[in-house]
Amino acid sequence: KSQVDFIKIFDDSKKNEDGTSKLIGVLNINNMIPVIDSVIQKVDLTIHKNDAVEIKNHKELMQKQLKWCRDHADTIENRANKVYDLVTNKPDKNRNLVNLCDCVHILEACRATGLVLAAFLNFLKFFQHFFYPLRLN
């Protein structure tokens, strides 16, 4: 079942027994928070020959998740905007979202401190340094 604030991440190169793509993660739109560049810490996703098996597997998973996010950036941004719209413009009809994501107060705090309510875009902007060029301004 699909929910507006919940996006499943699939690996199309791996299939389940029933032929469907393997689920490798989820995005909870309601958990996105604004961040500033100065608090972002780089994560090295390069697989090194001395990486333990668990580390190698985790890096491979994160690389696949990041690729999926980049490939579906428009969908993610549209869903985030829809959640924001539902929470701010129709809170009475979306109480389950309001309880999880207080967009109005987050946006007020962002404006007060000069932050931008675009955590996902900051995430992508950060990771562009590790992979192919992707300009998000």
N, CA, C and O atoms as CSV, one atom per row, in Angstrom:
chain,resi,resn,atom,element,x,y,z
A,1,LYS,N,N,0.841,-1.184,0.000
A,1,LYS,CA,C,0.000,0.000,0.000
A,1,LYS,C,C,0.884,1.245,0.000
A,1,LYS,O,O,1.824,1.354,0.787
A,2,SER,N,N,0.574,2.165,-0.879
A,2,SER,CA,C,1.361,3.386,-0.995
A,2,SER,C,C,0.760,4.487,-0.137
A,2,SER,O,O,-0.457,4.669,-0.100
A,3,GLN,N,N,1.620,5.211,0.544
A,3,GLN,CA,C,1.196,6.346,1.348
A,3,GLN,C,C,1.918,7.570,0.829
A,3,GLN,O,O,3.042,7.471,0.337
A,4,VAL,N,N,1.278,8.724,0.935
A,4,VAL,CA,C,1.852,9.942,0.385
A,4,VAL,C,C,3.179,10.300,1.040
A,4,VAL,O,O,4.040,10.891,0.388
A,5,ASP,N,N,3.364,9.962,2.296
A,5,ASP,CA,C,4.576,10.343,3.022
A,5,ASP,C,C,5.606,9.216,3.107
A,5,ASP,O,O,6.565,9.314,3.872
A,6,PHE,N,N,5.421,8.169,2.346
A,6,PHE,CA,C,6.251,6.970,2.453
A,6,PHE,C,C,6.559,6.470,1.045
A,6,PHE,O,O,5.640,6.136,0.297
A,7,ILE,N,N,7.829,6.412,0.673
A,7,ILE,CA,C,8.221,5.967,-0.661
A,7,ILE,C,C,9.143,4.757,-0.526
A,7,ILE,O,O,10.136,4.794,0.200
A,8,LYS,N,N,8.801,3.698,-1.230
A,8,LYS,CA,C,9.626,2.490,-1.209
A,8,LYS,C,C,10.725,2.591,-2.262
A,8,LYS,O,O,10.499,3.079,-3.369
A,9,ILE,N,N,11.921,2.121,-1.900
A,9,ILE,CA,C,13.074,2.133,-2.799
A,9,ILE,C,C,13.340,0.694,-3.233
A,9,ILE,O,O,13.533,-0.193,-2.401
A,10,PHE,N,N,13.346,0.476,-4.550
A,10,PHE,CA,C,13.524,-0.867,-5.089
A,10,PHE,C,C,14.812,-0.977,-5.895
A,10,PHE,O,O,15.275,-0.003,-6.488
A,11,ASP,N,N,15.380,-2.177,-5.905
A,11,ASP,CA,C,16.532,-2.499,-6.742
A,11,ASP,C,C,16.012,-3.351,-7.892
A,11,ASP,O,O,15.721,-4.535,-7.720
A,12,ASP,N,N,15.900,-2.734,-9.071
A,12,ASP,CA,C,15.353,-3.449,-10.221
A,12,ASP,C,C,16.278,-4.546,-10.738
A,12,ASP,O,O,15.843,-5.410,-11.499
A,13,SER,N,N,17.547,-4.523,-10.336
A,13,SER,CA,C,18.479,-5.553,-10.803
A,13,SER,C,C,18.358,-6.848,-10.001
A,13,SER,O,O,18.884,-7.885,-10.404
A,14,LYS,N,N,17.667,-6.783,-8.873
A,14,LYS,CA,C,17.456,-7.980,-8.054
A,14,LYS,C,C,15.960,-8.224,-7.927
A,14,LYS,O,O,15.188,-7.306,-7.649
A,15,LYS,N,N,15.566,-9.465,-8.132
A,15,LYS,CA,C,14.147,-9.809,-8.116
A,15,LYS,C,C,13.831,-10.776,-6.983
A,15,LYS,O,O,14.652,-11.609,-6.597
A,16,ASN,N,N,12.624,-10.639,-6.468
A,16,ASN,CA,C,12.100,-11.593,-5.491
A,16,ASN,C,C,11.623,-12.832,-6.232
A,16,ASN,O,O,11.610,-12.852,-7.463
A,17,GLU,N,N,11.237,-13.852,-5.503
A,17,GLU,CA,C,10.768,-15.094,-6.123
A,17,GLU,C,C,9.573,-14.873,-7.033
A,17,GLU,O,O,9.399,-15.591,-8.018
A,18,ASP,N,N,8.744,-13.878,-6.710
A,18,ASP,CA,C,7.558,-13.616,-7.529
A,18,ASP,C,C,7.853,-12.692,-8.713
A,18,ASP,O,O,6.934,-12.305,-9.436
A,19,GLY,N,N,9.126,-12.333,-8.918
A,19,GLY,CA,C,9.510,-11.512,-10.060
A,19,GLY,C,C,9.489,-10.012,-9.816
A,19,GLY,O,O,9.875,-9.238,-10.691
A,20,THR,N,N,9.044,-9.596,-8.646
A,20,THR,CA,C,9.025,-8.167,-8.336
A,20,THR,C,C,10.415,-7.712,-7.899
A,20,THR,O,O,11.225,-8.505,-7.420
A,21,SER,N,N,10.666,-6.428,-8.073
A,21,SER,CA,C,11.961,-5.867,-7.674
A,21,SER,C,C,12.130,-5.935,-6.166
A,21,SER,O,O,11.163,-5.836,-5.411
A,22,LYS,N,N,13.382,-6.106,-5.740
A,22,LYS,CA,C,13.686,-6.235,-4.314
A,22,LYS,C,C,13.622,-4.874,-3.621
A,22,LYS,O,O,14.172,-3.886,-4.109
A,23,LEU,N,N,12.943,-4.844,-2.483
A,23,LEU,CA,C,12.863,-3.642,-1.658
A,23,LEU,C,C,14.190,-3.464,-0.926
A,23,LEU,O,O,14.642,-4.369,-0.226
A,24,ILE,N,N,14.824,-2.275,-1.092
A,24,ILE,CA,C,16.121,-2.041,-0.445
A,24,ILE,C,C,16.100,-0.851,0.512
A,24,ILE,O,O,17.127,-0.512,1.100
A,25,GLY,N,N,14.956,-0.226,0.671
A,25,GLY,CA,C,14.879,0.899,1.602
A,25,GLY,C,C,13.571,1.646,1.459
A,25,GLY,O,O,12.749,1.341,0.594
A,26,VAL,N,N,13.395,2.618,2.312
A,26,VAL,CA,C,12.210,3.477,2.252
A,26,VAL,C,C,12.613,4.913,2.583
A,26,VAL,O,O,13.602,5.159,3.273
A,27,LEU,N,N,11.829,5.839,2.078
A,27,LEU,CA,C,11.973,7.250,2.433
A,27,LEU,C,C,10.727,7.652,3.197
A,27,LEU,O,O,9.608,7.487,2.710
A,28,ASN,N,N,10.919,8.169,4.370
A,28,ASN,CA,C,9.805,8.708,5.146
A,28,ASN,C,C,9.830,10.220,4.983
A,28,ASN,O,O,10.584,10.920,5.658
A,29,ILE,N,N,8.996,10.708,4.080
A,29,ILE,CA,C,8.959,12.142,3.794
A,29,ILE,C,C,8.692,12.929,5.070
A,29,ILE,O,O,9.237,14.016,5.263
A,30,ASN,N,N,7.861,12.385,5.929
A,30,ASN,CA,C,7.498,13.099,7.156
A,30,ASN,C,C,8.663,13.229,8.131
A,30,ASN,O,O,8.559,13.957,9.118
A,31,ASN,N,N,9.764,12.539,7.872
A,31,ASN,CA,C,10.931,12.643,8.747
A,31,ASN,C,C,11.998,13.588,8.206
A,31,ASN,O,O,13.045,13.762,8.830
A,32,MET,N,N,11.742,14.197,7.054
A,32,MET,CA,C,12.710,15.135,6.496
A,32,MET,C,C,12.771,16.379,7.363
A,32,MET,O,O,11.751,16.883,7.832
A,33,ILE,N,N,13.970,16.854,7.564
A,33,ILE,CA,C,14.163,18.075,8.342
A,33,ILE,C,C,15.101,19.000,7.580
A,33,ILE,O,O,15.915,18.535,6.782
A,34,PRO,N,N,14.999,20.281,7.811
A,34,PRO,CA,C,15.921,21.200,7.141
A,34,PRO,C,C,17.319,21.081,7.735
A,34,PRO,O,O,17.492,20.893,8.939
A,35,VAL,N,N,18.296,21.195,6.868
A,35,VAL,CA,C,19.685,21.164,7.322
A,35,VAL,C,C,20.461,22.269,6.617
A,35,VAL,O,O,20.079,22.729,5.542
A,36,ILE,N,N,21.547,22.679,7.236
A,36,ILE,CA,C,22.435,23.639,6.592
A,36,ILE,C,C,23.713,22.914,6.201
A,36,ILE,O,O,24.112,21.936,6.832
A,37,ASP,N,N,24.337,23.411,5.157
A,37,ASP,CA,C,25.522,22.742,4.619
A,37,ASP,C,C,26.613,22.537,5.660
A,37,ASP,O,O,27.324,21.533,5.623
A,38,SER,N,N,26.753,23.469,6.580
A,38,SER,CA,C,27.861,23.394,7.538
A,38,SER,C,C,27.759,22.212,8.505
A,38,SER,O,O,28.750,21.866,9.148
A,39,VAL,N,N,26.597,21.594,8.621
A,39,VAL,CA,C,26.461,20.455,9.535
A,39,VAL,C,C,26.526,19.109,8.815
A,39,VAL,O,O,26.487,18.054,9.448
A,40,ILE,N,N,26.623,19.155,7.505
A,40,ILE,CA,C,26.683,17.918,6.730
A,40,ILE,C,C,28.089,17.341,6.804
A,40,ILE,O,O,29.080,18.051,6.625
A,41,GLN,N,N,28.157,16.056,7.067
A,41,GLN,CA,C,29.444,15.363,7.090
A,41,GLN,C,C,29.492,14.384,5.925
A,41,GLN,O,O,28.547,13.630,5.691
A,42,LYS,N,N,30.595,14.407,5.206
A,42,LYS,CA,C,30.746,13.516,4.059
A,42,LYS,C,C,30.883,12.073,4.523
A,42,LYS,O,O,31.484,11.779,5.556
A,43,VAL,N,N,30.307,11.188,3.726
A,43,VAL,CA,C,30.401,9.755,3.969
A,43,VAL,C,C,31.123,9.150,2.772
A,43,VAL,O,O,30.720,9.360,1.628
A,44,ASP,N,N,32.169,8.415,3.029
A,44,ASP,CA,C,32.934,7.789,1.956
A,44,ASP,C,C,32.259,6.483,1.559
A,44,ASP,O,O,32.274,5.509,2.311
A,45,LEU,N,N,31.668,6.475,0.373
A,45,LEU,CA,C,31.001,5.272,-0.118
A,45,LEU,C,C,31.892,4.459,-1.054
A,45,LEU,O,O,31.448,3.475,-1.645
A,46,THR,N,N,33.126,4.870,-1.183
A,46,THR,CA,C,34.070,4.116,-1.999
A,46,THR,C,C,34.388,2.801,-1.297
A,46,THR,O,O,34.686,2.766,-0.104
A,47,ILE,N,N,34.317,1.734,-2.063
A,47,ILE,CA,C,34.632,0.426,-1.496
A,47,ILE,C,C,36.139,0.211,-1.607
A,47,ILE,O,O,36.714,0.259,-2.694
A,48,HIS,N,N,36.754,-0.024,-0.466
A,48,HIS,CA,C,38.202,-0.233,-0.401
A,48,HIS,C,C,38.487,-1.721,-0.198
A,48,HIS,O,O,37.671,-2.447,0.369
A,49,LYS,N,N,39.638,-2.159,-0.660
A,49,LYS,CA,C,39.957,-3.592,-0.579
A,49,LYS,C,C,40.042,-4.096,0.858
A,49,LYS,O,O,39.846,-5.285,1.107
A,50,ASN,N,N,40.331,-3.206,1.804
A,50,ASN,CA,C,40.429,-3.643,3.200
A,50,ASN,C,C,39.121,-3.457,3.980
A,50,ASN,O,O,39.092,-3.670,5.192
A,51,ASP,N,N,38.039,-3.061,3.297
A,51,ASP,CA,C,36.737,-2.950,3.970
A,51,ASP,C,C,36.251,-4.330,4.404
A,51,ASP,O,O,36.369,-5.305,3.662
A,52,ALA,N,N,35.712,-4.397,5.596
A,52,ALA,CA,C,35.084,-5.636,6.061
A,52,ALA,C,C,33.869,-5.924,5.177
A,52,ALA,O,O,33.319,-5.017,4.552
A,53,VAL,N,N,33.463,-7.171,5.132
A,53,VAL,CA,C,32.335,-7.583,4.291
A,53,VAL,C,C,31.086,-6.772,4.617
A,53,VAL,O,O,30.373,-6.334,3.715
A,54,GLU,N,N,30.820,-6.571,5.923
A,54,GLU,CA,C,29.623,-5.820,6.323
A,54,GLU,C,C,29.686,-4.376,5.820
A,54,GLU,O,O,28.681,-3.824,5.373
A,55,ILE,N,N,30.864,-3.776,5.895
A,55,ILE,CA,C,31.044,-2.393,5.432
A,55,ILE,C,C,30.852,-2.326,3.922
A,55,ILE,O,O,30.168,-1.437,3.414
A,56,LYS,N,N,31.458,-3.268,3.210
A,56,LYS,CA,C,31.325,-3.321,1.752
A,56,LYS,C,C,29.855,-3.458,1.366
A,56,LYS,O,O,29.375,-2.739,0.489
A,57,ASN,N,N,29.146,-4.369,2.010
A,57,ASN,CA,C,27.729,-4.576,1.701
A,57,ASN,C,C,26.906,-3.330,2.001
A,57,ASN,O,O,26.006,-2.973,1.240
A,58,HIS,N,N,27.216,-2.678,3.105
A,58,HIS,CA,C,26.479,-1.466,3.483
A,58,HIS,C,C,26.737,-0.341,2.475
A,58,HIS,O,O,25.810,0.377,2.100
A,59,LYS,N,N,27.976,-0.186,2.042
A,59,LYS,CA,C,28.300,0.842,1.053
A,59,LYS,C,C,27.597,0.561,-0.271
A,59,LYS,O,O,27.082,1.478,-0.910
A,60,GLU,N,N,27.575,-0.708,-0.682
A,60,GLU,CA,C,26.887,-1.069,-1.921
A,60,GLU,C,C,25.401,-0.747,-1.823
A,60,GLU,O,O,24.808,-0.235,-2.773
A,61,LEU,N,N,24.803,-1.045,-0.683
A,61,LEU,CA,C,23.391,-0.742,-0.473
A,61,LEU,C,C,23.151,0.764,-0.536
A,61,LEU,O,O,22.213,1.216,-1.192
A,62,MET,N,N,23.990,1.540,0.140
A,62,MET,CA,C,23.818,2.995,0.132
A,62,MET,C,C,24.024,3.570,-1.269
A,62,MET,O,O,23.347,4.527,-1.644
A,63,GLN,N,N,24.941,3.004,-2.041
A,63,GLN,CA,C,25.141,3.455,-3.422
A,63,GLN,C,C,23.883,3.207,-4.256
A,63,GLN,O,O,23.471,4.065,-5.037
A,64,LYS,N,N,23.277,2.030,-4.086
A,64,LYS,CA,C,22.053,1.713,-4.822
A,64,LYS,C,C,20.909,2.628,-4.393
A,64,LYS,O,O,20.140,3.099,-5.231
A,65,GLN,N,N,20.798,2.878,-3.093
A,65,GLN,CA,C,19.748,3.765,-2.596
A,65,GLN,C,C,19.943,5.181,-3.129
A,65,GLN,O,O,18.979,5.832,-3.531
A,66,LEU,N,N,21.172,5.653,-3.132
A,66,LEU,CA,C,21.455,6.991,-3.638
A,66,LEU,C,C,21.132,7.091,-5.122
A,66,LEU,O,O,20.540,8.077,-5.564
A,67,LYS,N,N,21.514,6.083,-5.890
A,67,LYS,CA,C,21.199,6.083,-7.324
A,67,LYS,C,C,19.693,6.137,-7.528
A,67,LYS,O,O,19.204,6.885,-8.375
A,68,TRP,N,N,18.958,5.347,-6.759
A,68,TRP,CA,C,17.506,5.349,-6.880
A,68,TRP,C,C,16.960,6.745,-6.560
A,68,TRP,O,O,16.089,7.249,-7.269
A,69,CYS,N,N,17.462,7.356,-5.511
A,69,CYS,CA,C,16.991,8.695,-5.133
A,69,CYS,C,C,17.277,9.706,-6.229
A,69,CYS,O,O,16.436,10.553,-6.530
A,70,ARG,N,N,18.446,9.624,-6.820
A,70,ARG,CA,C,18.776,10.542,-7.916
A,70,ARG,C,C,17.869,10.304,-9.113
A,70,ARG,O,O,17.380,11.251,-9.728
A,71,ASP,N,N,17.647,9.041,-9.439
A,71,ASP,CA,C,16.796,8.705,-10.580
A,71,ASP,C,C,15.348,9.127,-10.360
A,71,ASP,O,O,14.616,9.349,-11.325
A,72,HIS,N,N,14.930,9.240,-9.111
A,72,HIS,CA,C,13.539,9.562,-8.783
A,72,HIS,C,C,13.413,10.884,-8.020
A,72,HIS,O,O,12.457,11.083,-7.270
A,73,ALA,N,N,14.371,11.779,-8.214
A,73,ALA,CA,C,14.386,13.053,-7.476
A,73,ALA,C,C,13.108,13.857,-7.689
A,73,ALA,O,O,12.596,14.461,-6.746
A,74,ASP,N,N,12.587,13.872,-8.913
A,74,ASP,CA,C,11.356,14.629,-9.177
A,74,ASP,C,C,10.184,14.064,-8.384
A,74,ASP,O,O,9.402,14.814,-7.801
A,75,THR,N,N,10.068,12.752,-8.365
A,75,THR,CA,C,8.989,12.104,-7.612
A,75,THR,C,C,9.103,12.425,-6.130
A,75,THR,O,O,8.105,12.740,-5.481
A,76,ILE,N,N,10.303,12.347,-5.599
A,76,ILE,CA,C,10.513,12.615,-4.174
A,76,ILE,C,C,10.158,14.058,-3.848
A,76,ILE,O,O,9.476,14.326,-2.859
A,77,GLU,N,N,10.618,14.981,-4.674
A,77,GLU,CA,C,10.319,16.393,-4.425
A,77,GLU,C,C,8.818,16.662,-4.529
A,77,GLU,O,O,8.262,17.404,-3.719
A,78,ASN,N,N,8.164,16.062,-5.520
A,78,ASN,CA,C,6.711,16.238,-5.665
A,78,ASN,C,C,5.961,15.698,-4.456
A,78,ASN,O,O,5.030,16.333,-3.962
A,79,ARG,N,N,6.365,14.530,-3.982
A,79,ARG,CA,C,5.698,13.949,-2.810
A,79,ARG,C,C,5.939,14.801,-1.573
A,79,ARG,O,O,5.026,14.998,-0.771
A,80,ALA,N,N,7.160,15.309,-1.407
A,80,ALA,CA,C,7.466,16.175,-0.264
A,80,ALA,C,C,6.606,17.433,-0.315
A,80,ALA,O,O,6.081,17.873,0.707
A,81,ASN,N,N,6.465,18.005,-1.499
A,81,ASN,CA,C,5.614,19.190,-1.640
A,81,ASN,C,C,4.154,18.863,-1.359
A,81,ASN,O,O,3.434,19.675,-0.778
A,82,LYS,N,N,3.717,17.674,-1.769
A,82,LYS,CA,C,2.332,17.276,-1.512
A,82,LYS,C,C,2.085,17.103,-0.012
A,82,LYS,O,O,1.061,17.549,0.506
A,83,VAL,N,N,3.023,16.455,0.683
A,83,VAL,CA,C,2.889,16.299,2.136
A,83,VAL,C,C,2.833,17.667,2.794
A,83,VAL,O,O,1.999,17.911,3.667
A,84,TYR,N,N,3.713,18.548,2.379
A,84,TYR,CA,C,3.721,19.907,2.936
A,84,TYR,C,C,2.373,20.587,2.704
A,84,TYR,O,O,1.816,21.201,3.614
A,85,ASP,N,N,1.853,20.473,1.483
A,85,ASP,CA,C,0.561,21.085,1.152
A,85,ASP,C,C,-0.564,20.493,1.996
A,85,ASP,O,O,-1.399,21.230,2.521
A,86,LEU,N,N,-0.592,19.173,2.129
A,86,LEU,CA,C,-1.641,18.523,2.919
A,86,LEU,C,C,-1.592,18.950,4.379
A,86,LEU,O,O,-2.629,19.178,5.003
A,87,VAL,N,N,-0.389,19.054,4.917
A,87,VAL,CA,C,-0.234,19.394,6.333
A,87,VAL,C,C,-0.559,20.858,6.596
A,87,VAL,O,O,-1.174,21.190,7.609
A,88,THR,N,N,-0.148,21.727,5.689
A,88,THR,CA,C,-0.336,23.160,5.936
A,88,THR,C,C,-1.697,23.672,5.493
A,88,THR,O,O,-2.252,24.566,6.132
A,89,ASN,N,N,-2.250,23.126,4.410
A,89,ASN,CA,C,-3.504,23.654,3.869
A,89,ASN,C,C,-4.740,22.842,4.237
A,89,ASN,O,O,-5.856,23.355,4.161
A,90,LYS,N,N,-4.563,21.602,4.630
A,90,LYS,CA,C,-5.705,20.743,4.973
A,90,LYS,C,C,-5.403,19.927,6.224
A,90,LYS,O,O,-5.547,18.705,6.211
A,91,PRO,N,N,-4.988,20.584,7.299
A,91,PRO,CA,C,-4.577,19.824,8.489
A,91,PRO,C,C,-5.703,19.008,9.118
A,91,PRO,O,O,-5.449,17.943,9.679
A,92,ASP,N,N,-6.940,19.490,9.033
A,92,ASP,CA,C,-8.056,18.757,9.642
A,92,ASP,C,C,-8.309,17.422,8.951
A,92,ASP,O,O,-8.769,16.471,9.582
A,93,LYS,N,N,-8.011,17.349,7.668
A,93,LYS,CA,C,-8.243,16.114,6.918
A,93,LYS,C,C,-7.027,15.190,6.926
A,93,LYS,O,O,-7.096,14.066,6.430
A,94,ASN,N,N,-5.931,15.656,7.480
A,94,ASN,CA,C,-4.687,14.891,7.450
A,94,ASN,C,C,-4.023,14.865,8.815
A,94,ASN,O,O,-2.827,15.129,8.940
A,95,ARG,N,N,-4.791,14.551,9.818
A,95,ARG,CA,C,-4.270,14.559,11.188
A,95,ARG,C,C,-3.111,13.583,11.377
A,95,ARG,O,O,-2.200,13.847,12.162
A,96,ASN,N,N,-3.139,12.461,10.665
A,96,ASN,CA,C,-2.037,11.504,10.799
A,96,ASN,C,C,-0.721,12.104,10.315
A,96,ASN,O,O,0.332,11.805,10.879
A,97,LEU,N,N,-0.759,12.936,9.294
A,97,LEU,CA,C,0.456,13.594,8.823
A,97,LEU,C,C,0.857,14.742,9.739
A,97,LEU,O,O,2.043,14.955,9.988
A,98,VAL,N,N,-0.118,15.473,10.236
A,98,VAL,CA,C,0.165,16.609,11.110
A,98,VAL,C,C,0.915,16.147,12.348
A,98,VAL,O,O,1.834,16.821,12.814
A,99,ASN,N,N,0.525,15.007,12.875
A,99,ASN,CA,C,1.186,14.494,14.074
A,99,ASN,C,C,2.634,14.096,13.808
A,99,ASN,O,O,3.455,14.097,14.725
A,100,LEU,N,N,2.946,13.762,12.582
A,100,LEU,CA,C,4.285,13.301,12.260
A,100,LEU,C,C,5.194,14.408,11.746
A,100,LEU,O,O,6.403,14.378,11.974
A,101,CYS,N,N,4.626,15.366,11.065
A,101,CYS,CA,C,5.437,16.387,10.408
A,101,CYS,C,C,4.809,17.750,10.635
A,101,CYS,O,O,3.816,18.090,9.991
A,102,ASP,N,N,5.363,18.518,11.523
A,102,ASP,CA,C,4.837,19.842,11.824
A,102,ASP,C,C,5.482,20.854,10.886
A,102,ASP,O,O,6.334,21.646,11.288
A,103,CYS,N,N,5.050,20.807,9.616
A,103,CYS,CA,C,5.670,21.626,8.582
A,103,CYS,C,C,5.593,23.114,8.878
A,103,CYS,O,O,6.540,23.853,8.605
A,104,VAL,N,N,4.483,23.556,9.428
A,104,VAL,CA,C,4.317,24.985,9.685
A,104,VAL,C,C,5.388,25.485,10.645
A,104,VAL,O,O,6.040,26.494,10.376
A,105,HIS,N,N,5.573,24.784,11.765
A,105,HIS,CA,C,6.579,25.218,12.736
A,105,HIS,C,C,8.002,25.052,12.204
A,105,HIS,O,O,8.874,25.875,12.479
A,106,ILE,N,N,8.226,23.991,11.446
A,106,ILE,CA,C,9.550,23.801,10.850
A,106,ILE,C,C,9.851,24.938,9.881
A,106,ILE,O,O,10.946,25.500,9.895
A,107,LEU,N,N,8.870,25.278,9.035
A,107,LEU,CA,C,9.080,26.355,8.077
A,107,LEU,C,C,9.309,27.684,8.788
A,107,LEU,O,O,10.169,28.462,8.376
A,108,GLU,N,N,8.557,27.952,9.842
A,108,GLU,CA,C,8.762,29.187,10.605
A,108,GLU,C,C,10.173,29.236,11.182
A,108,GLU,O,O,10.830,30.276,11.144
A,109,ALA,N,N,10.632,28.115,11.713
A,109,ALA,CA,C,11.986,28.068,12.265
A,109,ALA,C,C,13.023,28.264,11.166
A,109,ALA,O,O,14.045,28.918,11.377
A,110,CYS,N,N,12.758,27.695,9.997
A,110,CYS,CA,C,13.690,27.857,8.878
A,110,CYS,C,C,13.777,29.313,8.457
A,110,CYS,O,O,14.867,29.842,8.236
A,111,ARG,N,N,12.636,29.952,8.348
A,111,ARG,CA,C,12.634,31.363,7.956
A,111,ARG,C,C,13.341,32.214,9.001
A,111,ARG,O,O,14.075,33.144,8.667
A,112,ALA,N,N,13.115,31.892,10.254
A,112,ALA,CA,C,13.719,32.676,11.335
A,112,ALA,C,C,15.235,32.535,11.357
A,112,ALA,O,O,15.943,33.465,11.744
A,113,THR,N,N,15.731,31.383,10.948
A,113,THR,CA,C,17.177,31.155,10.997
A,113,THR,C,C,17.826,31.186,9.621
A,113,THR,O,O,19.035,30.988,9.505
A,114,GLY,N,N,17.041,31.432,8.583
A,114,GLY,CA,C,17.594,31.502,7.237
A,114,GLY,C,C,17.821,30.149,6.595
A,114,GLY,O,O,18.508,30.062,5.578
A,115,LEU,N,N,17.264,29.096,7.162
A,115,LEU,CA,C,17.406,27.758,6.577
A,115,LEU,C,C,16.414,27.579,5.435
A,115,LEU,O,O,15.446,28.330,5.319
A,116,VAL,N,N,16.654,26.606,4.618
A,116,VAL,CA,C,15.769,26.276,3.513
A,116,VAL,C,C,15.129,24.927,3.802
A,116,VAL,O,O,15.813,23.983,4.197
A,117,LEU,N,N,13.823,24.834,3.609
A,117,LEU,CA,C,13.128,23.571,3.843
A,117,LEU,C,C,13.316,22.669,2.628
A,117,LEU,O,O,12.394,22.475,1.836
A,118,ALA,N,N,14.507,22.129,2.495
A,118,ALA,CA,C,14.834,21.265,1.368
A,118,ALA,C,C,15.910,20.268,1.781
A,118,ALA,O,O,16.969,20.197,1.159
A,119,ALA,N,N,15.644,19.518,2.805
A,119,ALA,CA,C,16.644,18.582,3.315
A,119,ALA,C,C,17.071,17.589,2.245
A,119,ALA,O,O,18.244,17.228,2.152
A,120,PHE,N,N,16.130,17.159,1.456
A,120,PHE,CA,C,16.479,16.178,0.436
A,120,PHE,C,C,17.421,16.773,-0.601
A,120,PHE,O,O,18.377,16.119,-1.018
A,121,LEU,N,N,17.162,18.002,-1.017
A,121,LEU,CA,C,18.038,18.629,-1.993
A,121,LEU,C,C,19.438,18.828,-1.420
A,121,LEU,O,O,20.425,18.687,-2.141
A,122,ASN,N,N,19.532,19.149,-0.146
A,122,ASN,CA,C,20.847,19.250,0.489
A,122,ASN,C,C,21.536,17.892,0.514
A,122,ASN,O,O,22.749,17.796,0.326
A,123,PHE,N,N,20.754,16.848,0.748
A,123,PHE,CA,C,21.288,15.484,0.734
A,123,PHE,C,C,21.905,15.176,-0.629
A,123,PHE,O,O,23.030,14.683,-0.715
A,124,LEU,N,N,21.157,15.471,-1.689
A,124,LEU,CA,C,21.668,15.210,-3.030
A,124,LEU,C,C,22.867,16.093,-3.352
A,124,LEU,O,O,23.844,15.635,-3.945
A,125,LYS,N,N,22.785,17.358,-2.957
A,125,LYS,CA,C,23.886,18.283,-3.222
A,125,LYS,C,C,25.166,17.788,-2.542
A,125,LYS,O,O,26.257,17.873,-3.105
A,126,PHE,N,N,25.010,17.277,-1.333
A,126,PHE,CA,C,26.154,16.740,-0.601
A,126,PHE,C,C,26.761,15.547,-1.333
A,126,PHE,O,O,27.978,15.481,-1.506
A,127,PHE,N,N,25.935,14.616,-1.758
A,127,PHE,CA,C,26.438,13.388,-2.354
A,127,PHE,C,C,26.951,13.565,-3.776
A,127,PHE,O,O,27.607,12.667,-4.304
A,128,GLN,N,N,26.670,14.697,-4.407
A,128,GLN,CA,C,27.159,14.886,-5.771
A,128,GLN,C,C,28.689,14.858,-5.825
A,128,GLN,O,O,29.266,14.580,-6.876
A,129,HIS,N,N,29.336,15.139,-4.713
A,129,HIS,CA,C,30.793,15.142,-4.683
A,129,HIS,C,C,31.370,13.733,-4.817
A,129,HIS,O,O,32.525,13.575,-5.212
A,130,PHE,N,N,30.585,12.720,-4.496
A,130,PHE,CA,C,31.071,11.346,-4.539
A,130,PHE,C,C,30.781,10.652,-5.860
A,130,PHE,O,O,31.463,9.693,-6.222
A,131,PHE,N,N,29.780,11.127,-6.579
A,131,PHE,CA,C,29.327,10.419,-7.764
A,131,PHE,C,C,29.382,11.331,-8.978
A,131,PHE,O,O,30.235,12.216,-9.044
A,132,TYR,N,N,28.501,11.134,-9.924
A,132,TYR,CA,C,28.506,11.922,-11.145
A,132,TYR,C,C,28.031,13.347,-10.852
A,132,TYR,O,O,27.336,13.589,-9.865
A,133,PRO,N,N,28.412,14.279,-11.717
A,133,PRO,CA,C,28.025,15.680,-11.478
A,133,PRO,C,C,26.513,15.856,-11.468
A,133,PRO,O,O,25.816,15.380,-12.364
A,134,LEU,N,N,26.029,16.526,-10.475
A,134,LEU,CA,C,24.604,16.839,-10.353
A,134,LEU,C,C,24.538,18.190,-9.672
A,134,LEU,O,O,24.899,18.313,-8.502
A,135,ARG,N,N,24.092,19.180,-10.372
A,135,ARG,CA,C,24.057,20.526,-9.818
A,135,ARG,C,C,22.672,20.836,-9.282
A,135,ARG,O,O,21.696,20.842,-10.033
A,136,LEU,N,N,22.587,21.086,-8.020
A,136,LEU,CA,C,21.336,21.466,-7.373
A,136,LEU,C,C,21.580,22.764,-6.633
A,136,LEU,O,O,22.303,22.786,-5.636
A,137,ASN,N,N,20.999,23.819,-7.098
A,137,ASN,CA,C,21.165,25.117,-6.447
A,137,ASN,C,C,19.829,25.711,-6.093
A,137,ASN,O,O,19.769,26.807,-5.535
